[in-house]
Amino acid sequence: MPDIMVGEGMLTLKAATGKSETFHIYDITGQLIKRLEIKAGDSAQLELQRGVYIVKCSHWARKIMVK
């Protein structure tokens, strides 16, 4: 299953082993901030401003807070 980690000003997204994933990051108003395609087993890091975001992939959607 895909994984997500939130750090100070940083968001790390990791695709599950064996399956590529497309992640969508939205701000709290619903505006699409970034769309990322990550290959199976790879990860990507994004610098984000402080705030609340919604991260969606094919399996789940989560609300996160970047400090």
Steps between C-alpha positions, in 0.01 A plus 500: 500500500622855432649692791509864608725679750474862610796696636560865568430668166543170319273226366638159398290267285595141427341264248441140601741236378377353174255777409540856377276762657363839409468742792294820498569773756226758562494806723219536753285690245513202262740653249742247348853592609700213353451172314779244530549165329737284701639172370467182704726500806616860443431807710479875447536800731315829473561823683168645610409817680349477843134400484243225457497284187310203363702220342319249278609184323308204361464332842434785744471872570658663806498842653846609614643801682837640403668698779 
